[in-house]
Structures are given as C-alpha cells and as structure tokens.
C-alpha cells in the first residue's frame, strides 16, 4: 500500500470505532481493500467475527489523530 486514499482511511476509522457493517460493504472495492488492510496487518477479525483494528491499526489511527493541522504561509517570490 503506497498511499492512504480517503476510502481506505474511512474504512479503517469505521472499523476502529464501530462493529456495525461498513455502509459501503457491497461496493466492489470493499473486499479488495479489506484484503489489503489484513495483509498489511492493520485489520483483523475479532472473536465475534467483526473487523477491528490491530495494534498496528490503532497506532496508525493515533498517528492520524496526533497530526497537527497544516499552517498556510505566504512568501514574497522575490526572496528565498
């Protein structure tokens, strides 16, 4: 997995906080994305057969949550 698409992020966050079915679980891309996330060690099934984040997935969500908002800076192009 090279990039975090909004779809992947939504899917991970959903399974991190909810045991409900993902709203778009019938989408063709869902199974492929789940397989990628399981192969990457981010998601797994729990004892009740629900998708949940692994320790790696939880750490990833924590990393996203700790990321500060970007700062917009303006520069005069005449100067470095």
N, CA, C and O atoms as CSV, one atom per row, in Angstrom:
chain,resi,resn,atom,element,x,y,z
A,1,UNK,N,N,0.843,-1.165,0.000
A,1,UNK,CA,C,0.000,0.000,0.000
A,1,UNK,C,C,0.898,1.242,0.000
A,1,UNK,O,O,1.703,1.434,0.911
A,2,UNK,N,N,0.754,2.065,-1.010
A,2,UNK,CA,C,1.651,3.198,-1.145
A,2,UNK,C,C,1.039,4.505,-0.627
A,2,UNK,O,O,1.758,5.392,-0.167
A,3,UNK,N,N,-0.279,4.619,-0.703
A,3,UNK,CA,C,-0.926,5.867,-0.316
A,3,UNK,C,C,-2.181,5.589,0.491
A,3,UNK,O,O,-2.769,4.511,0.410
A,4,UNK,N,N,-2.574,6.582,1.270
A,4,UNK,CA,C,-3.810,6.495,2.038
A,4,UNK,C,C,-4.901,7.230,1.285
A,4,UNK,O,O,-4.939,8.461,1.288
A,5,UNK,N,N,-5.776,6.499,0.649
A,5,UNK,CA,C,-6.904,7.133,-0.033
A,5,UNK,C,C,-7.966,7.473,1.008
A,5,UNK,O,O,-8.020,6.838,2.061
A,6,UNK,N,N,-8.803,8.458,0.731
A,6,UNK,CA,C,-9.899,8.757,1.659
A,6,UNK,C,C,-10.773,7.525,1.935
A,6,UNK,O,O,-11.260,7.350,3.052
A,7,UNK,N,N,-10.969,6.681,0.930
A,7,UNK,CA,C,-11.773,5.470,1.121
A,7,UNK,C,C,-11.119,4.541,2.142
A,7,UNK,O,O,-11.792,4.036,3.040
A,8,UNK,N,N,-9.820,4.315,2.009
A,8,UNK,CA,C,-9.109,3.442,2.959
A,8,UNK,C,C,-9.155,4.020,4.374
A,8,UNK,O,O,-9.370,3.301,5.350
A,9,UNK,N,N,-8.951,5.323,4.459
A,9,UNK,CA,C,-8.979,5.983,5.765
A,9,UNK,C,C,-10.364,5.838,6.393
A,9,UNK,O,O,-10.474,5.497,7.571
A,10,UNK,N,N,-11.419,6.092,5.624
A,10,UNK,CA,C,-12.789,5.950,6.138
A,10,UNK,C,C,-13.051,4.525,6.601
A,10,UNK,O,O,-13.657,4.312,7.651
A,11,UNK,N,N,-12.603,3.561,5.829
A,11,UNK,CA,C,-12.821,2.158,6.167
A,11,UNK,C,C,-12.102,1.803,7.471
A,11,UNK,O,O,-12.687,1.156,8.340
A,12,UNK,N,N,-10.861,2.211,7.614
A,12,UNK,CA,C,-10.105,1.934,8.835
A,12,UNK,C,C,-10.760,2.613,10.032
A,12,UNK,O,O,-10.956,1.983,11.071
A,13,UNK,N,N,-11.099,3.892,9.895
A,13,UNK,CA,C,-11.722,4.611,11.004
A,13,UNK,C,C,-13.059,3.989,11.392
A,13,UNK,O,O,-13.379,3.891,12.577
A,14,UNK,N,N,-13.832,3.573,10.407
A,14,UNK,CA,C,-15.114,2.945,10.702
A,14,UNK,C,C,-14.917,1.687,11.544
A,14,UNK,O,O,-15.565,1.522,12.577
A,15,UNK,N,N,-14.032,0.809,11.108
A,15,UNK,CA,C,-13.823,-0.439,11.824
A,15,UNK,C,C,-13.067,-0.232,13.139
A,15,UNK,O,O,-13.080,-1.108,14.003
A,16,UNK,N,N,-12.417,0.907,13.293
A,16,UNK,CA,C,-11.738,1.239,14.543
A,16,UNK,C,C,-12.754,1.595,15.630
A,16,UNK,O,O,-12.540,1.296,16.805
A,17,UNK,N,N,-13.860,2.234,15.237
A,17,UNK,CA,C,-14.811,2.735,16.239
A,17,UNK,C,C,-16.148,2.018,16.251
A,17,UNK,O,O,-16.950,2.252,17.156
A,18,UNK,N,N,-16.418,1.153,15.281
A,18,UNK,CA,C,-17.752,0.578,15.173
A,18,UNK,C,C,-17.705,-0.902,14.810
A,18,UNK,O,O,-16.837,-1.350,14.062
A,19,UNK,N,N,-18.656,-1.642,15.355
A,19,UNK,CA,C,-18.808,-3.046,14.955
A,19,UNK,C,C,-19.927,-3.196,13.931
A,19,UNK,O,O,-20.217,-4.305,13.483
A,20,UNK,N,N,-20.553,-2.084,13.562
A,20,UNK,CA,C,-21.606,-2.115,12.545
A,20,UNK,C,C,-20.985,-2.382,11.176
A,20,UNK,O,O,-19.812,-2.078,10.958
A,21,UNK,N,N,-21.756,-2.945,10.258
A,21,UNK,CA,C,-21.238,-3.140,8.900
A,21,UNK,C,C,-20.861,-1.801,8.265
A,21,UNK,O,O,-21.522,-0.786,8.483
A,22,UNK,N,N,-19.807,-1.819,7.491
A,22,UNK,CA,C,-19.400,-0.616,6.758
A,22,UNK,C,C,-20.517,-0.254,5.784
A,22,UNK,O,O,-21.003,-1.131,5.070
A,23,UNK,N,N,-20.939,1.008,5.733
A,23,UNK,CA,C,-22.074,1.381,4.878
A,23,UNK,C,C,-21.916,1.004,3.404
A,23,UNK,O,O,-22.911,0.783,2.712
A,24,UNK,N,N,-20.696,0.931,2.929
A,24,UNK,CA,C,-20.463,0.617,1.521
A,24,UNK,C,C,-19.821,-0.758,1.366
A,24,UNK,O,O,-19.008,-0.966,0.465
A,25,UNK,N,N,-20.182,-1.692,2.235
A,25,UNK,CA,C,-19.554,-3.015,2.198
A,25,UNK,C,C,-19.940,-3.829,0.972
A,25,UNK,O,O,-19.325,-4.862,0.704
A,26,UNK,N,N,-20.929,-3.393,0.235
A,26,UNK,CA,C,-21.313,-4.078,-1.005
A,26,UNK,C,C,-20.552,-3.541,-2.216
A,26,UNK,O,O,-20.674,-4.078,-3.318
A,27,UNK,N,N,-19.770,-2.486,-2.012
A,27,UNK,CA,C,-19.004,-1.899,-3.116
A,27,UNK,C,C,-17.956,-2.896,-3.602
A,27,UNK,O,O,-17.374,-3.619,-2.793
A,28,UNK,N,N,-17.708,-2.947,-4.903
A,28,UNK,CA,C,-16.728,-3.895,-5.442
A,28,UNK,C,C,-15.327,-3.753,-4.831
A,28,UNK,O,O,-14.600,-4.738,-4.711
A,29,UNK,N,N,-14.962,-2.558,-4.456
A,29,UNK,CA,C,-13.617,-2.303,-3.927
A,29,UNK,C,C,-13.466,-2.729,-2.463
A,29,UNK,O,O,-12.343,-2.850,-1.974
A,30,UNK,N,N,-14.564,-2.954,-1.768
A,30,UNK,CA,C,-14.525,-3.236,-0.332
A,30,UNK,C,C,-13.693,-4.480,-0.002
A,30,UNK,O,O,-12.768,-4.405,0.807
A,31,UNK,N,N,-14.003,-5.592,-0.602
A,31,UNK,CA,C,-13.311,-6.853,-0.287
A,31,UNK,C,C,-11.824,-6.749,-0.601
A,31,UNK,O,O,-10.991,-7.201,0.184
A,32,UNK,N,N,-11.488,-6.157,-1.743
A,32,UNK,CA,C,-10.080,-5.989,-2.113
A,32,UNK,C,C,-9.361,-5.110,-1.088
A,32,UNK,O,O,-8.232,-5.409,-0.698
A,33,UNK,N,N,-10.003,-4.039,-0.655
A,33,UNK,CA,C,-9.380,-3.134,0.311
A,33,UNK,C,C,-9.224,-3.814,1.666
A,33,UNK,O,O,-8.187,-3.675,2.314
A,34,UNK,N,N,-10.241,-4.545,2.095
A,34,UNK,CA,C,-10.141,-5.300,3.353
A,34,UNK,C,C,-8.968,-6.277,3.279
A,34,UNK,O,O,-8.177,-6.371,4.217
A,35,UNK,N,N,-8.855,-7.003,2.168
A,35,UNK,CA,C,-7.753,-7.953,1.999
A,35,UNK,C,C,-6.394,-7.257,2.109
A,35,UNK,O,O,-5.477,-7.789,2.735
A,36,UNK,N,N,-6.260,-6.079,1.508
A,36,UNK,CA,C,-5.011,-5.318,1.577
A,36,UNK,C,C,-4.709,-4.900,3.017
A,36,UNK,O,O,-3.566,-4.980,3.468
A,37,UNK,N,N,-5.740,-4.457,3.727
A,37,UNK,CA,C,-5.544,-3.996,5.100
A,37,UNK,C,C,-5.228,-5.160,6.036
A,37,UNK,O,O,-4.455,-5.001,6.981
A,38,UNK,N,N,-5.809,-6.311,5.786
A,38,UNK,CA,C,-5.486,-7.507,6.573
A,38,UNK,C,C,-4.048,-7.937,6.276
A,38,UNK,O,O,-3.290,-8.246,7.195
A,39,UNK,N,N,-3.675,-7.957,4.999
A,39,UNK,CA,C,-2.303,-8.335,4.616
A,39,UNK,C,C,-1.270,-7.382,5.198
A,39,UNK,O,O,-0.145,-7.782,5.498
A,40,UNK,N,N,-1.656,-6.120,5.356
A,40,UNK,CA,C,-0.750,-5.111,5.910
A,40,UNK,C,C,-0.714,-5.154,7.436
A,40,UNK,O,O,0.089,-4.460,8.060
A,41,UNK,N,N,-1.579,-5.965,8.035
A,41,UNK,CA,C,-1.593,-6.063,9.492
A,41,UNK,C,C,-2.367,-4.958,10.179
A,41,UNK,O,O,-2.162,-4.713,11.368
A,42,UNK,N,N,-3.248,-4.286,9.462
A,42,UNK,CA,C,-3.988,-3.157,10.016
A,42,UNK,C,C,-5.359,-3.577,10.544
A,42,UNK,O,O,-5.829,-3.034,11.545
A,43,UNK,N,N,-6.000,-4.533,9.884
A,43,UNK,CA,C,-7.300,-5.041,10.321
A,43,UNK,C,C,-7.227,-6.538,10.565
A,43,UNK,O,O,-6.396,-7.243,9.993
A,44,UNK,N,N,-8.123,-7.007,11.434
A,44,UNK,CA,C,-8.277,-8.442,11.681
A,44,UNK,C,C,-9.696,-8.677,12.182
A,44,UNK,O,O,-10.387,-7.734,12.567
A,45,UNK,N,N,-10.125,-9.923,12.176
A,45,UNK,CA,C,-11.427,-10.279,12.736
A,45,UNK,C,C,-11.247,-10.551,14.230
A,45,UNK,O,O,-10.245,-11.135,14.646
A,46,UNK,N,N,-12.225,-10.125,15.032
A,46,UNK,CA,C,-12.168,-10.418,16.464
A,46,UNK,C,C,-12.927,-11.707,16.776
A,46,UNK,O,O,-13.374,-12.396,15.859
A,47,UNK,N,N,-13.073,-12.034,18.036
A,47,UNK,CA,C,-13.713,-13.293,18.433
A,47,UNK,C,C,-15.189,-13.341,18.039
A,47,UNK,O,O,-15.764,-14.424,17.936
A,48,UNK,N,N,-15.811,-12.170,17.817
A,48,UNK,CA,C,-17.214,-12.117,17.384
A,48,UNK,C,C,-17.359,-12.017,15.868
A,48,UNK,O,O,-18.459,-11.814,15.354
A,49,UNK,N,N,-16.239,-12.160,15.157
A,49,UNK,CA,C,-16.198,-12.116,13.700
A,49,UNK,C,C,-16.445,-10.715,13.125
A,49,UNK,O,O,-16.929,-10.572,12.002
A,50,UNK,N,N,-16.103,-9.676,13.918
A,50,UNK,CA,C,-16.185,-8.291,13.445
A,50,UNK,C,C,-14.790,-7.843,13.024
A,50,UNK,O,O,-13.787,-8.294,13.579
A,51,UNK,N,N,-14.738,-6.956,12.041
A,51,UNK,CA,C,-13.461,-6.368,11.658
A,51,UNK,C,C,-13.075,-5.339,12.706
A,51,UNK,O,O,-13.892,-4.500,13.087
A,52,UNK,N,N,-11.835,-5.399,13.174
A,52,UNK,CA,C,-11.307,-4.446,14.156
A,52,UNK,C,C,-9.881,-4.082,13.758
A,52,UNK,O,O,-9.229,-4.795,12.996
A,53,UNK,N,N,-9.416,-2.962,14.289
A,53,UNK,CA,C,-8.032,-2.572,14.038
A,53,UNK,C,C,-7.110,-3.384,14.950
A,53,UNK,O,O,-7.433,-3.660,16.105
A,54,UNK,N,N,-5.977,-3.751,14.409
A,54,UNK,CA,C,-4.926,-4.431,15.178
A,54,UNK,C,C,-4.176,-3.369,15.982
A,54,UNK,O,O,-4.522,-2.189,15.931
A,55,UNK,N,N,-3.159,-3.786,16.716
A,55,UNK,CA,C,-2.321,-2.807,17.415
A,55,UNK,C,C,-1.684,-1.840,16.418
A,55,UNK,O,O,-1.572,-0.645,16.690
A,56,UNK,N,N,-1.269,-2.365,15.261
A,56,UNK,CA,C,-0.714,-1.502,14.212
A,56,UNK,C,C,-1.776,-0.524,13.710
A,56,UNK,O,O,-1.496,0.662,13.537
A,57,UNK,N,N,-2.994,-1.017,13.476
A,57,UNK,CA,C,-4.081,-0.143,13.027
A,57,UNK,C,C,-4.406,0.922,14.049
A,57,UNK,O,O,-4.655,2.072,13.687
A,58,UNK,N,N,-4.409,0.559,15.330
A,58,UNK,CA,C,-4.671,1.539,16.399
A,58,UNK,C,C,-3.570,2.593,16.432
A,58,UNK,O,O,-3.846,3.779,16.614
A,59,UNK,N,N,-2.328,2.163,16.256
A,59,UNK,CA,C,-1.210,3.109,16.234
A,59,UNK,C,C,-1.325,4.053,15.038
A,59,UNK,O,O,-0.998,5.235,15.144
A,60,UNK,N,N,-1.788,3.534,13.906
A,60,UNK,CA,C,-1.979,4.366,12.719
A,60,UNK,C,C,-3.054,5.421,12.966
A,60,UNK,O,O,-2.871,6.588,12.620
A,61,UNK,N,N,-4.171,5.015,13.563
A,61,UNK,CA,C,-5.239,5.971,13.880
A,61,UNK,C,C,-4.723,7.015,14.867
A,61,UNK,O,O,-5.006,8.203,14.709
A,62,UNK,N,N,-3.976,6.591,15.876
A,62,UNK,CA,C,-3.388,7.543,16.830
A,62,UNK,C,C,-2.478,8.534,16.123
A,62,UNK,O,O,-2.497,9.726,16.431
A,63,UNK,N,N,-1.679,8.047,15.175
A,63,UNK,CA,C,-0.787,8.920,14.410
A,63,UNK,C,C,-1.586,9.964,13.641
A,63,UNK,O,O,-1.244,11.147,13.647
A,64,UNK,N,N,-2.665,9.515,12.972
A,64,UNK,CA,C,-3.510,10.461,12.234
A,64,UNK,C,C,-4.103,11.498,13.179
A,64,UNK,O,O,-4.151,12.683,12.850
A,65,UNK,N,N,-4.554,11.057,14.353
A,65,UNK,CA,C,-5.194,11.973,15.302
A,65,UNK,C,C,-4.205,12.978,15.891
A,65,UNK,O,O,-4.594,14.084,16.265
A,66,UNK,N,N,-2.943,12.602,15.974
A,66,UNK,CA,C,-1.928,13.493,16.535
A,66,UNK,C,C,-1.310,14.425,15.500
A,66,UNK,O,O,-0.511,15.294,15.850
A,67,UNK,N,N,-1.664,14.258,14.245
A,67,UNK,CA,C,-1.106,15.095,13.186
A,67,UNK,C,C,-1.706,16.497,13.274
A,67,UNK,O,O,-2.926,16.649,13.208
A,68,UNK,N,N,-0.869,17.518,13.423
A,68,UNK,CA,C,-1.402,18.874,13.530
A,68,UNK,C,C,-1.934,19.377,12.186
A,68,UNK,O,O,-1.574,18.871,11.123
A,69,UNK,N,N,-2.785,20.370,12.267
A,69,UNK,CA,C,-3.270,20.997,11.040
A,69,UNK,C,C,-2.126,21.732,10.357
A,69,UNK,O,O,-1.256,22.280,11.035
A,70,UNK,N,N,-2.112,21.753,9.035
A,70,UNK,CA,C,-1.049,22.481,8.332
A,70,UNK,C,C,-1.176,23.988,8.564
A,70,UNK,O,O,-2.251,24.507,8.864
A,71,UNK,N,N,-0.069,24.648,8.416
A,71,UNK,CA,C,-0.035,26.101,8.531
A,71,UNK,C,C,0.156,26.682,7.135
A,71,UNK,O,O,1.050,26.265,6.398
A,72,UNK,N,N,-0.673,27.626,6.784
A,72,UNK,CA,C,-0.535,28.295,5.486
A,72,UNK,C,C,0.429,29.459,5.659
A,72,UNK,O,O,0.272,30.287,6.557
A,73,UNK,N,N,1.422,29.507,4.793
A,73,UNK,CA,C,2.388,30.602,4.840
A,73,UNK,C,C,2.467,31.236,3.463
A,73,UNK,O,O,2.440,30.551,2.441
A,74,UNK,N,N,2.563,32.524,3.456
A,74,UNK,CA,C,2.695,33.255,2.210
A,74,UNK,C,C,4.114,33.779,2.111
A,74,UNK,O,O,4.703,34.187,3.112
A,75,UNK,N,N,4.658,33.767,0.917
A,75,UNK,CA,C,6.031,34.211,0.716
A,75,UNK,C,C,6.086,35.172,-0.460
A,75,UNK,O,O,5.357,35.034,-1.442
A,76,UNK,N,N,6.953,36.129,-0.330
A,76,UNK,CA,C,7.218,37.046,-1.423
A,76,UNK,C,C,8.147,36.324,-2.392
A,76,UNK,O,O,9.263,35.975,-2.008
A,77,UNK,N,N,7.727,36.088,-3.632
A,77,UNK,CA,C,8.539,35.305,-4.567
A,77,UNK,C,C,9.865,35.969,-4.952
A,77,UNK,O,O,10.724,35.328,-5.558
A,78,UNK,N,N,10.032,37.222,-4.612
A,78,UNK,CA,C,11.291,37.900,-4.939
A,78,UNK,C,C,12.394,37.510,-3.972
A,78,UNK,O,O,13.563,37.806,-4.222
A,79,UNK,N,N,12.051,36.857,-2.880
A,79,UNK,CA,C,13.045,36.491,-1.874
A,79,UNK,C,C,12.988,34.998,-1.606
A,79,UNK,O,O,11.932,34.384,-1.754
A,80,UNK,N,N,14.114,34.402,-1.212
A,80,UNK,CA,C,14.156,32.976,-0.864
A,80,UNK,C,C,13.520,32.696,0.456
A,80,UNK,O,O,13.476,31.544,0.888
